[in-house]
Amino acid sequence: MHRFAKMIAAFLLALLVSLPMALQADEQEAGTPQQQYSAIFSEYTKVSRGLRRATTDLGRKANVEEFGTYSSKFIELAAKHPEDPVALRALREAVQIVVSTDSAALRTWEINSSNYPTGSSDGSAAKTVEVVLRDHLLSDKLGPIIDRMRYGYRLDDEKCLTAVVNKSRHREMRGLACLALAQFLSDKLQMLQLTDDRPELVECYEIVFGKDYLPDFERLGRVKLAARIKSLFERTVNQYADVKFRNGTVGDRAKSELYAITNLGVGKVPPAMIGTDQYGKRFKLSDYRGKVVLLYFWSEY
């Protein structure tokens, strides 16, 4: 028995010595964080092309749901190497995949007659936010992630953008997040309002996002949500107007959004407009006051 105990002890010691070496060998075989990132990126880029090529309901459903699985791979990489510059790029791709999966699922709902895909359903949106808030909230390089979350569909994105606005040490990040949060919430308010005119969309959102999706946003309260959106745009103008954003500033973009809220909303009196009709005749919008008017804007690129 004593001899057997010695054999067990020797085995455990050998295991403790060899395990770190094995793990190190596996990681070396997998490559550097950048190489791992590139490998995942290459795979999911190929899969992303499949939706355009799919010709059946089942084919589109399968592609959307396969594409959505890649966000978790980027999240795992970012969580494993939080100090490596590749972590933020991986998280940006994770956000992009969740947004793209949700968006593709919505488009597919409009196309398919059956076999509807769900949106991102593995909790990746929440996991991405968890890693961002845990490892990178104070980073001054969150711009690309903030920019992608602006187009998100999940309340998890609201949580992350709000945290950046309130807790980031960097004014530029707070400014970008303030604008993005206002735009994100504005999109969600429009989404809720759209379901009033198109009640069939309720079923779409339940299929794509789950039955709690719309009720969770409704609980924010439409009137309170509209007030919060306006306040965030005003805060962007008052506190962060000069923060650079694409080809302009967040202040310019927020002012444009505020003008639309104040002057172009349902029930508002439209601004004075003068134009030329298809026959070359000049006209004023006020000439048609009291009549039903359809304004159709288009341009050639």
N, C-alpha and C positions, 0 to 999 in steps of 0.2 A: 504493500500500500504506500509505504514511504517512497519507494522507487517510482511508483506511478505518479505521486504528487510532484516529484522532481521533474518528471517528464512533462507534466502539464505546465509547470512553471517555466521550463525551458522553452516550450512551444509559445507561450504567451509573450515571453521576452523577445523571441525571434519575430513574432508578429508585430510587436510595438516598434521594433527597429526597422522592419521591412515596409510597414505601411506608409510612413512618410515618403520613403524612397519611391514606392510604387505610385503614390499620388503625384509626386514631382515628375516622375517619368511620364505619367498620363498627360499632365499639363504641358510638358515639353512637346509631347507628340501632337497635342491639339494646336500648338503654335502660340504666338504672342496674342495679347488681347486684340491688337489691330488685325492680325491674321484671322482670328476667330470672327471678328466683326465682318471682315471682307467675305468670309465664307458664307456666313448667314445672309448677308446682303445679296450676294450673288444668287443664292438659292431662291430667296423670296422675290427677287426681281423677275426671275423666270416664271414663277408661279403667278405673279401679278398680271402677266400678259395673257393668261389663260381666259380671263373673263371676256375679253374682247373676241376671243376665238370660239367661245362656247356657243352652241347653236340650239341647245335644248334646255328645258326647265331644270332637269336633273344636273346637267353639265354646269349651268350657272350656279346652282345651289352648292354643288360640290366644290367649285373653285372658290367661291366667296368664303366658305367655311375653312378650306385648306389655307387660304391666304391669311386668315385670322390667327392661325396657330403660331405664326412667326413672331408676334409681339412678345410672347413669353420667353422666347429664346434671347431676344435683345435685352429684356429685363433681367434675366438670369446673368447675362454677361456683365451688365452694368452693376448689379449688386455684388458680383464676385470681384470686380476691380474698380471700386469707387474712386480711387486716387488716380487712375489712369485717364488721360484725356478722352479715350474712346468711350468712357461711360456716358458722358452727356450726349455724344452722337448716337449711341445705342438707345438711350432713352428717347431721344427725338424720333428715331425710327419707330420705336414702340408706340409712341403717341400717334405717329402718322399711320401706322398699320391699323390701329384701333379706329381712327377716324375714317380711313379708307374702307375698312371692312363694314362699318356701320353705314357709310354712304352707299357702298355697292349693294348692300342688302336692301336698302330703301329703293334704289334704282331697279333692282331685280324684282322687287315686289310689284313695281309698275309694269314689268315686262312679262313675268311668268303668269301662267294660268293655274299652276299648282306647284307643289314642292318648293315652298318659299324658304330662303335661308334665314337664319338668325344673324344678328349682328355679332360683335365680339362678345363671346359668352363664357370666357374662361377667367373672368375677373382681372384681365390685364389693365384696364383703365385704373382700377383701384390700386393694383400692385405698382403701376408706374408712379402714381402720385405718392404712394408710400415711400418708394426709393428716392424720388426727387426731394421730398420734404425731409427725409432722414439724412441724406448724404449731400444734398446740393442746394438747399434753400438759400444759403448765404453766398452762393456763387454769383459772379458778375457775368457769367456766360450762359444764362438761361434763355436768352433771346429766342433762339430757334425753337425751343420747347414751348415757350409762351405763345409764339406765333402759330404753332400747330394746334395748341389747345383752344385757341380762339375759334377754330372750326369744329371743335368736338361736340358730341351729343350727350355726354354723360355728366351727371352732377359731380362726379369725382373731379372733373376739370375745374368746376366752379370752386371747389374746396382748395385746389392747388393754387389757382390764380389769386384767390382771396388771401391765402397765406403769404404769397409773394408781395402783394400790395401792402400788407400790414407788417411784415416782418423782415423783408429784404433790407440789407444795409446799403444797397446801391440804388441811387435815385433813378438811374436809367431803367433798371429792372422793374422798379415800382411803377414807373410811368408806362412802360410797355404792358405790364400786367393790368394796370388800371383800364387802359383802353381795351385790351383784349377781353377783360371780364365784362365790360359794358357791352361790347359787341356780341359776346357769347350769350349773355342774358337776353339781349335784344332779339337774337335769333330764336331763342326758346319761347319768348313771349309771342313772336309771330307764329311759331309752330302751334302754340296753344290756340291762338286766334284762328288759324287755318282750319283746325279741326271743327270749328263752329260751322264753317262753310262747306267743309268736306268731311262729314262724319265717318265716311268709309276709311279715313286715315287712322281712326282710332284702332281699328283691327290691324292695320299695317304696323303701327307702333308697338302694339302688343306682341305681334309675331316677331318683329325685329329686335325689340328691346325688353320684352317681358311685360306682364300685366301691371306692375307697379310703376312703370316708367312715367306715364302721363300723370297719375295721381301724385307722384312725388314732386313734379313740377307745379301742379295745381296748388299744392300745399304752400308754395311760396307766396301765393296770392297775386292775382294779376295787377291789381291797383298798386300794391306795395312793390311788385316787381318793376312796373313802369316807373315808379318814383325812384327806385334804386338805380335803374339804368340811367335816368336823367342825371341823378346826383353823381354817378361815376364819370359820365362824360364831362360834367361841369368840373369835377375834381381834376380830371385830366387836363383841361384847359387852364385851370387856375394854378395848379402845382407843377405840371410837367410839360407845359406847352412846347418847350424847345427841344425835348428829347427826340432824337432822330428816329425816323420810322420809314423804311424803304426810301422813296424818293422825296420825302417831306418830313413832317414832324407829327407826333401824336396829337399835338394841339390842333393842327390843321384838320386832321381826320375827325377829331372829336367835335370841332366846330361844325363840320359838314353834317355829322350825325345829329347834332343838336338842332341845326336848321331844319332837318327833315322831321324831327320830332315835333318841333314848334309849328311848322308851316305846311308839312305835307302829309300829316296823319289823316285818318278817316274823320270826316266832319269838319276839317279845317278849310278855310277859304284859301284857294290856290293863289300863288303869287302871280303878278302880272306877267303875261307872256305875249310876245309878238313874234310871228313867224311867217313863212311862205308856204302855201299849200301846194298840192301836186300840179296845179295849173299855173303856178307862178304868181298867184294873187296874194298880197299881203293881208294878214288878218291878226286880230287881237283875241285872246282867249275870252276877254270880257264881253266880246260881241255875242257869245253863246251863253251868257248868264241865264240861268233858269232852264236850260236844256240839258239833256243827257249827252255827254261828250266822251269819246274815247280818244285818248292820246296814245299814239303808237310811235315810240322812239326807235330808230334803227340807224345803223351806219355801215359803211363798207370799210373793211380793213385791208 
